Amino acid sequence: MGMNATESPWLVVKEGAERGRCGVKLIYREIRAGRLRAARVGGRREYRLRPEWIDQWLERSSTPVEVKAGR
């Protein structure tokens, strides 16, 4: 599975939010708080994310849910 010229391993913030199934504002907040890794490019709000960074952030920030038997 090779990459063509239009494919990139880098995601813009909107794509990162889609991957994380969350809002763009949450992505920006987590980047500013230092909880989500991002690469800054260009202007002050231009960030790029790697899919694995989103996945790692979700793993670290997830809360385990206890499921009771019979429910």
PyMOL Python script that loads the backbone (N, CA, C, O; Angstrom):
from pymol import cmd

cmd.read_pdbstr("""\
ATOM      1  N   MET A   1       0.853  -1.179   0.000  1.00  0.00           N
ATOM      2  CA  MET A   1       0.000   0.000   0.000  1.00  0.00           C
ATOM      3  C   MET A   1       0.891   1.232   0.000  1.00  0.00           C
ATOM      4  O   MET A   1       1.270   1.708   1.070  1.00  0.00           O
ATOM      5  N   GLY A   2       1.233   1.756  -1.154  1.00  0.00           N
ATOM      6  CA  GLY A   2       2.103   2.919  -1.259  1.00  0.00           C
ATOM      7  C   GLY A   2       1.320   4.213  -1.195  1.00  0.00           C
ATOM      8  O   GLY A   2       0.095   4.228  -1.313  1.00  0.00           O
ATOM      9  N   MET A   3       2.050   5.296  -1.007  1.00  0.00           N
ATOM     10  CA  MET A   3       1.428   6.616  -0.960  1.00  0.00           C
ATOM     11  C   MET A   3       1.626   7.317  -2.300  1.00  0.00           C
ATOM     12  O   MET A   3       2.714   7.275  -2.874  1.00  0.00           O
ATOM     13  N   ASN A   4       0.583   7.952  -2.789  1.00  0.00           N
ATOM     14  CA  ASN A   4       0.772   8.750  -3.993  1.00  0.00           C
ATOM     15  C   ASN A   4       1.067  10.194  -3.578  1.00  0.00           C
ATOM     16  O   ASN A   4       1.132  10.491  -2.385  1.00  0.00           O
ATOM     17  N   ALA A   5       1.240  11.069  -4.526  1.00  0.00           N
ATOM     18  CA  ALA A   5       1.679  12.440  -4.248  1.00  0.00           C
ATOM     19  C   ALA A   5       0.680  13.229  -3.408  1.00  0.00           C
ATOM     20  O   ALA A   5       1.080  14.163  -2.714  1.00  0.00           O
ATOM     21  N   THR A   6      -0.609  12.884  -3.447  1.00  0.00           N
ATOM     22  CA  THR A   6      -1.605  13.648  -2.705  1.00  0.00           C
ATOM     23  C   THR A   6      -1.819  13.112  -1.295  1.00  0.00           C
ATOM     24  O   THR A   6      -2.455  13.781  -0.481  1.00  0.00           O
ATOM     25  N   GLU A   7      -1.313  11.940  -0.989  1.00  0.00           N
ATOM     26  CA  GLU A   7      -1.471  11.380   0.348  1.00  0.00           C
ATOM     27  C   GLU A   7      -0.336  11.850   1.236  1.00  0.00           C
ATOM     28  O   GLU A   7       0.793  12.036   0.783  1.00  0.00           O
ATOM     29  N   SER A   8      -0.657  12.040   2.522  1.00  0.00           N
ATOM     30  CA  SER A   8       0.346  12.476   3.477  1.00  0.00           C
ATOM     31  C   SER A   8       0.060  11.835   4.827  1.00  0.00           C
ATOM     32  O   SER A   8      -1.102  11.629   5.179  1.00  0.00           O
ATOM     33  N   PRO A   9       1.099  11.518   5.584  1.00  0.00           N
ATOM     34  CA  PRO A   9       0.867  10.994   6.931  1.00  0.00           C
ATOM     35  C   PRO A   9       0.453  12.099   7.908  1.00  0.00           C
ATOM     36  O   PRO A   9       0.093  11.808   9.048  1.00  0.00           O
ATOM     37  N   TRP A  10       0.500  13.356   7.476  1.00  0.00           N
ATOM     38  CA  TRP A  10       0.165  14.488   8.331  1.00  0.00           C
ATOM     39  C   TRP A  10      -1.303  14.862   8.189  1.00  0.00           C
ATOM     40  O   TRP A  10      -1.853  14.869   7.087  1.00  0.00           O
ATOM     41  N   LEU A  11      -1.926  15.172   9.315  1.00  0.00           N
ATOM     42  CA  LEU A  11      -3.330  15.582   9.338  1.00  0.00           C
ATOM     43  C   LEU A  11      -3.427  17.051   9.724  1.00  0.00           C
ATOM     44  O   LEU A  11      -2.660  17.523  10.563  1.00  0.00           O
ATOM     45  N   VAL A  12      -4.355  17.771   9.122  1.00  0.00           N
ATOM     46  CA  VAL A  12      -4.674  19.113   9.606  1.00  0.00           C
ATOM     47  C   VAL A  12      -5.579  18.934  10.818  1.00  0.00           C
ATOM     48  O   VAL A  12      -6.068  17.831  11.059  1.00  0.00           O
ATOM     49  N   VAL A  13      -5.810  19.990  11.581  1.00  0.00           N
ATOM     50  CA  VAL A  13      -6.563  19.884  12.834  1.00  0.00           C
ATOM     51  C   VAL A  13      -7.960  19.306  12.603  1.00  0.00           C
ATOM     52  O   VAL A  13      -8.424  18.482  13.391  1.00  0.00           O
ATOM     53  N   LYS A  14      -8.623  19.725  11.548  1.00  0.00           N
ATOM     54  CA  LYS A  14      -9.975  19.208  11.280  1.00  0.00           C
ATOM     55  C   LYS A  14      -9.946  17.690  11.070  1.00  0.00           C
ATOM     56  O   LYS A  14     -10.821  16.977  11.563  1.00  0.00           O
ATOM     57  N   GLU A  15      -8.952  17.203  10.347  1.00  0.00           N
ATOM     58  CA  GLU A  15      -8.820  15.762  10.122  1.00  0.00           C
ATOM     59  C   GLU A  15      -8.485  15.039  11.425  1.00  0.00           C
ATOM     60  O   GLU A  15      -8.955  13.927  11.666  1.00  0.00           O
ATOM     61  N   GLY A  16      -7.662  15.683  12.268  1.00  0.00           N
ATOM     62  CA  GLY A  16      -7.344  15.101  13.567  1.00  0.00           C
ATOM     63  C   GLY A  16      -8.581  14.976  14.440  1.00  0.00           C
ATOM     64  O   GLY A  16      -8.760  13.982  15.142  1.00  0.00           O
ATOM     65  N   ALA A  17      -9.429  15.991  14.390  1.00  0.00           N
ATOM     66  CA  ALA A  17     -10.678  15.956  15.151  1.00  0.00           C
ATOM     67  C   ALA A  17     -11.595  14.853  14.637  1.00  0.00           C
ATOM     68  O   ALA A  17     -12.257  14.175  15.423  1.00  0.00           O
ATOM     69  N   GLU A  18     -11.634  14.674  13.331  1.00  0.00           N
ATOM     70  CA  GLU A  18     -12.441  13.598  12.757  1.00  0.00           C
ATOM     71  C   GLU A  18     -11.909  12.240  13.197  1.00  0.00           C
ATOM     72  O   GLU A  18     -12.685  11.347  13.536  1.00  0.00           O
ATOM     73  N   ARG A  19     -10.587  12.083  13.193  1.00  0.00           N
ATOM     74  CA  ARG A  19      -9.999  10.811  13.612  1.00  0.00           C
ATOM     75  C   ARG A  19     -10.306  10.535  15.089  1.00  0.00           C
ATOM     76  O   ARG A  19     -10.603   9.402  15.467  1.00  0.00           O
ATOM     77  N   GLY A  20     -10.231  11.585  15.918  1.00  0.00           N
ATOM     78  CA  GLY A  20     -10.495  11.428  17.340  1.00  0.00           C
ATOM     79  C   GLY A  20     -11.970  11.470  17.696  1.00  0.00           C
ATOM     80  O   GLY A  20     -12.334  11.319  18.863  1.00  0.00           O
ATOM     81  N   ARG A  21     -12.826  11.675  16.695  1.00  0.00           N
ATOM     82  CA  ARG A  21     -14.267  11.785  16.895  1.00  0.00           C
ATOM     83  C   ARG A  21     -14.597  12.844  17.957  1.00  0.00           C
ATOM     84  O   ARG A  21     -15.380  12.604  18.876  1.00  0.00           O
ATOM     85  N   CYS A  22     -13.975  14.025  17.803  1.00  0.00           N
ATOM     86  CA  CYS A  22     -14.192  15.115  18.748  1.00  0.00           C
ATOM     87  C   CYS A  22     -14.195  16.425  17.970  1.00  0.00           C
ATOM     88  O   CYS A  22     -14.069  16.432  16.746  1.00  0.00           O
ATOM     89  N   GLY A  23     -14.337  17.518  18.686  1.00  0.00           N
ATOM     90  CA  GLY A  23     -14.388  18.820  18.056  1.00  0.00           C
ATOM     91  C   GLY A  23     -13.014  19.437  17.843  1.00  0.00           C
ATOM     92  O   GLY A  23     -12.045  19.085  18.515  1.00  0.00           O
ATOM     93  N   VAL A  24     -12.951  20.354  16.904  1.00  0.00           N
ATOM     94  CA  VAL A  24     -11.719  21.073  16.599  1.00  0.00           C
ATOM     95  C   VAL A  24     -11.258  21.874  17.818  1.00  0.00           C
ATOM     96  O   VAL A  24     -10.060  21.941  18.093  1.00  0.00           O
ATOM     97  N   LYS A  25     -12.195  22.481  18.552  1.00  0.00           N
ATOM     98  CA  LYS A  25     -11.837  23.278  19.734  1.00  0.00           C
ATOM     99  C   LYS A  25     -11.129  22.414  20.776  1.00  0.00           C
ATOM    100  O   LYS A  25     -10.184  22.870  21.419  1.00  0.00           O
ATOM    101  N   LEU A  26     -11.575  21.183  20.945  1.00  0.00           N
ATOM    102  CA  LEU A  26     -10.925  20.288  21.905  1.00  0.00           C
ATOM    103  C   LEU A  26      -9.501  19.976  21.472  1.00  0.00           C
ATOM    104  O   LEU A  26      -8.600  19.916  22.309  1.00  0.00           O
ATOM    105  N   ILE A  27      -9.287  19.778  20.182  1.00  0.00           N
ATOM    106  CA  ILE A  27      -7.937  19.508  19.675  1.00  0.00           C
ATOM    107  C   ILE A  27      -7.021  20.694  19.985  1.00  0.00           C
ATOM    108  O   ILE A  27      -5.918  20.505  20.498  1.00  0.00           O
ATOM    109  N   TYR A  28      -7.466  21.905  19.679  1.00  0.00           N
ATOM    110  CA  TYR A  28      -6.657  23.092  19.970  1.00  0.00           C
ATOM    111  C   TYR A  28      -6.376  23.213  21.466  1.00  0.00           C
ATOM    112  O   TYR A  28      -5.252  23.519  21.863  1.00  0.00           O
ATOM    113  N   ARG A  29      -7.395  22.975  22.300  1.00  0.00           N
ATOM    114  CA  ARG A  29      -7.221  23.070  23.753  1.00  0.00           C
ATOM    115  C   ARG A  29      -6.195  22.061  24.257  1.00  0.00           C
ATOM    116  O   ARG A  29      -5.358  22.394  25.096  1.00  0.00           O
ATOM    117  N   GLU A  30      -6.255  20.844  23.756  1.00  0.00           N
ATOM    118  CA  GLU A  30      -5.326  19.802  24.186  1.00  0.00           C
ATOM    119  C   GLU A  30      -3.899  20.085  23.709  1.00  0.00           C
ATOM    120  O   GLU A  30      -2.939  19.781  24.416  1.00  0.00           O
ATOM    121  N   ILE A  31      -3.759  20.661  22.524  1.00  0.00           N
ATOM    122  CA  ILE A  31      -2.427  21.053  22.027  1.00  0.00           C
ATOM    123  C   ILE A  31      -1.853  22.142  22.924  1.00  0.00           C
ATOM    124  O   ILE A  31      -0.706  22.051  23.361  1.00  0.00           O
ATOM    125  N   ARG A  32      -2.655  23.182  23.201  1.00  0.00           N
ATOM    126  CA  ARG A  32      -2.173  24.288  24.045  1.00  0.00           C
ATOM    127  C   ARG A  32      -1.813  23.826  25.449  1.00  0.00           C
ATOM    128  O   ARG A  32      -0.884  24.356  26.057  1.00  0.00           O
ATOM    129  N   ALA A  33      -2.545  22.834  25.972  1.00  0.00           N
ATOM    130  CA  ALA A  33      -2.288  22.312  27.319  1.00  0.00           C
ATOM    131  C   ALA A  33      -1.089  21.356  27.343  1.00  0.00           C
ATOM    132  O   ALA A  33      -0.633  20.953  28.413  1.00  0.00           O
ATOM    133  N   GLY A  34      -0.584  20.998  26.161  1.00  0.00           N
ATOM    134  CA  GLY A  34       0.564  20.104  26.104  1.00  0.00           C
ATOM    135  C   GLY A  34       0.213  18.632  26.233  1.00  0.00           C
ATOM    136  O   GLY A  34       1.100  17.796  26.409  1.00  0.00           O
ATOM    137  N   ARG A  35      -1.060  18.309  26.147  1.00  0.00           N
ATOM    138  CA  ARG A  35      -1.486  16.911  26.267  1.00  0.00           C
ATOM    139  C   ARG A  35      -1.550  16.186  24.927  1.00  0.00           C
ATOM    140  O   ARG A  35      -1.568  14.956  24.879  1.00  0.00           O
ATOM    141  N   LEU A  36      -1.584  16.956  23.838  1.00  0.00           N
ATOM    142  CA  LEU A  36      -1.633  16.379  22.495  1.00  0.00           C
ATOM    143  C   LEU A  36      -0.463  16.936  21.694  1.00  0.00           C
ATOM    144  O   LEU A  36      -0.312  18.149  21.554  1.00  0.00           O
ATOM    145  N   ARG A  37       0.347  16.049  21.181  1.00  0.00           N
ATOM    146  CA  ARG A  37       1.522  16.448  20.405  1.00  0.00           C
ATOM    147  C   ARG A  37       1.092  16.987  19.040  1.00  0.00           C
ATOM    148  O   ARG A  37       0.179  16.452  18.411  1.00  0.00           O
ATOM    149  N   ALA A  38       1.752  18.044  18.594  1.00  0.00           N
ATOM    150  CA  ALA A  38       1.459  18.629  17.286  1.00  0.00           C
ATOM    151  C   ALA A  38       2.703  19.329  16.767  1.00  0.00           C
ATOM    152  O   ALA A  38       3.564  19.746  17.542  1.00  0.00           O
ATOM    153  N   ALA A  39       2.789  19.453  15.461  1.00  0.00           N
ATOM    154  CA  ALA A  39       3.873  20.189  14.818  1.00  0.00           C
ATOM    155  C   ALA A  39       3.301  21.517  14.342  1.00  0.00           C
ATOM    156  O   ALA A  39       2.263  21.548  13.681  1.00  0.00           O
ATOM    157  N   ARG A  40       3.975  22.615  14.677  1.00  0.00           N
ATOM    158  CA  ARG A  40       3.508  23.940  14.258  1.00  0.00           C
ATOM    159  C   ARG A  40       4.160  24.293  12.923  1.00  0.00           C
ATOM    160  O   ARG A  40       5.372  24.155  12.755  1.00  0.00           O
ATOM    161  N   VAL A  41       3.348  24.747  11.987  1.00  0.00           N
ATOM    162  CA  VAL A  41       3.851  25.202  10.693  1.00  0.00           C
ATOM    163  C   VAL A  41       3.187  26.530  10.356  1.00  0.00           C
ATOM    164  O   VAL A  41       2.041  26.774  10.733  1.00  0.00           O
ATOM    165  N   GLY A  42       3.902  27.371   9.657  1.00  0.00           N
ATOM    166  CA  GLY A  42       3.318  28.619   9.182  1.00  0.00           C
ATOM    167  C   GLY A  42       2.819  29.526  10.283  1.00  0.00           C
ATOM    168  O   GLY A  42       3.561  29.865  11.205  1.00  0.00           O
ATOM    169  N   GLY A  43       1.569  29.917  10.189  1.00  0.00           N
ATOM    170  CA  GLY A  43       0.951  30.858  11.123  1.00  0.00           C
ATOM    171  C   GLY A  43       0.798  30.312  12.527  1.00  0.00           C
ATOM    172  O   GLY A  43       1.119  29.156  12.802  1.00  0.00           O
ATOM    173  N   ARG A  44       0.308  31.152  13.400  1.00  0.00           N
ATOM    174  CA  ARG A  44       0.251  30.785  14.815  1.00  0.00           C
ATOM    175  C   ARG A  44      -0.712  29.649  15.113  1.00  0.00           C
ATOM    176  O   ARG A  44      -0.531  28.966  16.121  1.00  0.00           O
ATOM    177  N   ARG A  45      -1.720  29.412  14.297  1.00  0.00           N
ATOM    178  CA  ARG A  45      -2.651  28.315  14.564  1.00  0.00           C
ATOM    179  C   ARG A  45      -2.554  27.197  13.525  1.00  0.00           C
ATOM    180  O   ARG A  45      -3.460  26.371  13.411  1.00  0.00           O
ATOM    181  N   GLU A  46      -1.485  27.173  12.791  1.00  0.00           N
ATOM    182  CA  GLU A  46      -1.296  26.112  11.798  1.00  0.00           C
ATOM    183  C   GLU A  46      -0.577  24.934  12.447  1.00  0.00           C
ATOM    184  O   GLU A  46       0.619  25.009  12.730  1.00  0.00           O
ATOM    185  N   TYR A  47      -1.301  23.859  12.677  1.00  0.00           N
ATOM    186  CA  TYR A  47      -0.728  22.667  13.279  1.00  0.00           C
ATOM    187  C   TYR A  47      -0.909  21.478  12.350  1.00  0.00           C
ATOM    188  O   TYR A  47      -1.833  21.438  11.538  1.00  0.00           O
ATOM    189  N   ARG A  48      -0.025  20.527  12.482  1.00  0.00           N
ATOM    190  CA  ARG A  48      -0.167  19.243  11.795  1.00  0.00           C
ATOM    191  C   ARG A  48      -0.013  18.159  12.838  1.00  0.00           C
ATOM    192  O   ARG A  48       0.782  18.276  13.770  1.00  0.00           O
ATOM    193  N   LEU A  49      -0.786  17.105  12.668  1.00  0.00           N
ATOM    194  CA  LEU A  49      -0.796  15.988  13.597  1.00  0.00           C
ATOM    195  C   LEU A  49      -0.542  14.686  12.857  1.00  0.00           C
ATOM    196  O   LEU A  49      -0.854  14.566  11.673  1.00  0.00           O
ATOM    197  N   ARG A  50       0.015  13.728  13.545  1.00  0.00           N
ATOM    198  CA  ARG A  50       0.177  12.384  12.995  1.00  0.00           C
ATOM    199  C   ARG A  50      -0.957  11.526  13.543  1.00  0.00           C
ATOM    200  O   ARG A  50      -1.345  11.696  14.699  1.00  0.00           O
ATOM    201  N   PRO A  51      -1.493  10.618  12.754  1.00  0.00           N
ATOM    202  CA  PRO A  51      -2.575   9.762  13.255  1.00  0.00           C
ATOM    203  C   PRO A  51      -2.216   9.040  14.557  1.00  0.00           C
ATOM    204  O   PRO A  51      -3.057   8.892  15.443  1.00  0.00           O
ATOM    205  N   GLU A  52      -0.950   8.588  14.667  1.00  0.00           N
ATOM    206  CA  GLU A  52      -0.566   7.869  15.888  1.00  0.00           C
ATOM    207  C   GLU A  52      -0.544   8.787  17.105  1.00  0.00           C
ATOM    208  O   GLU A  52      -0.730   8.312  18.225  1.00  0.00           O
ATOM    209  N   TRP A  53      -0.323  10.093  16.919  1.00  0.00           N
ATOM    210  CA  TRP A  53      -0.365  11.035  18.044  1.00  0.00           C
ATOM    211  C   TRP A  53      -1.792  11.168  18.571  1.00  0.00           C
ATOM    212  O   TRP A  53      -2.009  11.253  19.780  1.00  0.00           O
ATOM    213  N   ILE A  54      -2.760  11.185  17.659  1.00  0.00           N
ATOM    214  CA  ILE A  54      -4.171  11.231  18.066  1.00  0.00           C
ATOM    215  C   ILE A  54      -4.518   9.962  18.838  1.00  0.00           C
ATOM    216  O   ILE A  54      -5.154  10.024  19.890  1.00  0.00           O
ATOM    217  N   ASP A  55      -4.100   8.812  18.313  1.00  0.00           N
ATOM    218  CA  ASP A  55      -4.400   7.535  18.971  1.00  0.00           C
ATOM    219  C   ASP A  55      -3.783   7.470  20.363  1.00  0.00           C
ATOM    220  O   ASP A  55      -4.437   7.035  21.311  1.00  0.00           O
ATOM    221  N   GLN A  56      -2.532   7.899  20.492  1.00  0.00           N
ATOM    222  CA  GLN A  56      -1.857   7.894  21.801  1.00  0.00           C
ATOM    223  C   GLN A  56      -2.564   8.821  22.784  1.00  0.00           C
ATOM    224  O   GLN A  56      -2.744   8.473  23.951  1.00  0.00           O
ATOM    225  N   TRP A  57      -2.960   9.984  22.321  1.00  0.00           N
ATOM    226  CA  TRP A  57      -3.678  10.937  23.173  1.00  0.00           C
ATOM    227  C   TRP A  57      -4.990  10.325  23.664  1.00  0.00           C
ATOM    228  O   TRP A  57      -5.327  10.449  24.842  1.00  0.00           O
ATOM    229  N   LEU A  58      -5.726   9.673  22.779  1.00  0.00           N
ATOM    230  CA  LEU A  58      -6.982   9.041  23.179  1.00  0.00           C
ATOM    231  C   LEU A  58      -6.748   7.952  24.216  1.00  0.00           C
ATOM    232  O   LEU A  58      -7.498   7.843  25.186  1.00  0.00           O
ATOM    233  N   GLU A  59      -5.708   7.143  24.014  1.00  0.00           N
ATOM    234  CA  GLU A  59      -5.386   6.081  24.978  1.00  0.00           C
ATOM    235  C   GLU A  59      -5.080   6.674  26.353  1.00  0.00           C
ATOM    236  O   GLU A  59      -5.566   6.178  27.369  1.00  0.00           O
ATOM    237  N   ARG A  60      -4.274   7.739  26.381  1.00  0.00           N
ATOM    238  CA  ARG A  60      -3.879   8.353  27.658  1.00  0.00           C
ATOM    239  C   ARG A  60      -5.048   9.051  28.347  1.00  0.00           C
ATOM    240  O   ARG A  60      -5.137   9.045  29.575  1.00  0.00           O
ATOM    241  N   SER A  61      -5.934   9.643  27.577  1.00  0.00           N
ATOM    242  CA  SER A  61      -6.984  10.464  28.177  1.00  0.00           C
ATOM    243  C   SER A  61      -8.304   9.721  28.368  1.00  0.00           C
ATOM    244  O   SER A  61      -9.266  10.292  28.881  1.00  0.00           O
ATOM    245  N   SER A  62      -8.357   8.476  27.966  1.00  0.00           N
ATOM    246  CA  SER A  62      -9.613   7.731  28.100  1.00  0.00           C
ATOM    247  C   SER A  62      -9.842   7.308  29.548  1.00  0.00           C
ATOM    248  O   SER A  62      -8.898   7.086  30.307  1.00  0.00           O
ATOM    249  N   THR A  63     -11.099   7.203  29.905  1.00  0.00           N
ATOM    250  CA  THR A  63     -11.501   6.778  31.240  1.00  0.00           C
ATOM    251  C   THR A  63     -12.106   5.383  31.141  1.00  0.00           C
ATOM    252  O   THR A  63     -13.053   5.169  30.384  1.00  0.00           O
ATOM    253  N   PRO A  64     -11.568   4.435  31.899  1.00  0.00           N
ATOM    254  CA  PRO A  64     -12.141   3.086  31.859  1.00  0.00           C
ATOM    255  C   PRO A  64     -13.590   3.111  32.357  1.00  0.00           C
ATOM    256  O   PRO A  64     -13.926   3.855  33.279  1.00  0.00           O
ATOM    257  N   VAL A  65     -14.424   2.305  31.749  1.00  0.00           N
ATOM    258  CA  VAL A  65     -15.829   2.224  32.122  1.00  0.00           C
ATOM    259  C   VAL A  65     -16.088   0.829  32.678  1.00  0.00           C
ATOM    260  O   VAL A  65     -15.744  -0.177  32.058  1.00  0.00           O
ATOM    261  N   GLU A  66     -16.702   0.788  33.861  1.00  0.00           N
ATOM    262  CA  GLU A  66     -17.018  -0.496  34.467  1.00  0.00           C
ATOM    263  C   GLU A  66     -18.403  -0.923  34.005  1.00  0.00           C
ATOM    264  O   GLU A  66     -19.374  -0.181  34.158  1.00  0.00           O
ATOM    265  N   VAL A  67     -18.488  -2.117  33.442  1.00  0.00           N
ATOM    266  CA  VAL A  67     -19.768  -2.639  32.968  1.00  0.00           C
ATOM    267  C   VAL A  67     -20.234  -3.671  33.971  1.00  0.00           C
ATOM    268  O   VAL A  67     -19.519  -4.630  34.260  1.00  0.00           O
ATOM    269  N   LYS A  68     -21.430  -3.478  34.504  1.00  0.00           N
ATOM    270  CA  LYS A  68     -21.999  -4.401  35.487  1.00  0.00           C
ATOM    271  C   LYS A  68     -22.667  -5.560  34.755  1.00  0.00           C
ATOM    272  O   LYS A  68     -23.269  -5.373  33.698  1.00  0.00           O
ATOM    273  N   ALA A  69     -22.556  -6.748  35.321  1.00  0.00           N
ATOM    274  CA  ALA A  69     -23.183  -7.937  34.726  1.00  0.00           C
ATOM    275  C   ALA A  69     -24.694  -7.786  34.730  1.00  0.00           C
ATOM    276  O   ALA A  69     -25.267  -7.237  35.672  1.00  0.00           O
ATOM    277  N   GLY A  70     -25.336  -8.270  33.682  1.00  0.00           N
ATOM    278  CA  GLY A  70     -26.797  -8.224  33.599  1.00  0.00           C
ATOM    279  C   GLY A  70     -27.349  -6.920  33.069  1.00  0.00           C
ATOM    280  O   GLY A  70     -28.561  -6.705  33.098  1.00  0.00           O
ATOM    281  N   ARG A  71     -26.496  -6.057  32.591  1.00  0.00           N
ATOM    282  CA  ARG A  71     -26.990  -4.782  32.026  1.00  0.00           C
ATOM    283  C   ARG A  71     -26.654  -4.667  30.582  1.00  0.00           C
ATOM    284  O   ARG A  71     -26.990  -3.667  29.948  1.00  0.00           O
TER     285      ARG A  71
END
""", "prot")
cmd.dss("prot")
cmd.show_as("cartoon", "prot")
cmd.util.cbc("prot")
cmd.orient("prot")
